[in-house]
Amino acid sequence: MEKAKRLTLKEIVFDMMTQAEKIEHIINKSCTYFGVTRDDLKPHINPKTEYLTNRQFIIKVLTDNTTLSCVSIAKLLGYRQHGTVKYHYNVISDDLSEN
């Protein structure tokens, strides 16, 4: 007989959050971790490539942990086209699978 997976308190709380709360939580925690502001993540405000990996990471986490579409993520992060989100998701996913 298989044992049921034990969830941590963080996992339980995250599962109980609404979609909007998850989005805010992911973006806020990511900004804190990377030491950037939300404006730093917007490509048209701050197109520096030093923030590119941060944006790619947030795209990956939002895609994997929410039901947001690529179009919604693009609007949220300030991209003009959802194809850019798909591209960045694939890049970061490939990078993570290589390591």
Disulfide bonds with the S-S distance in Angstrom:
none
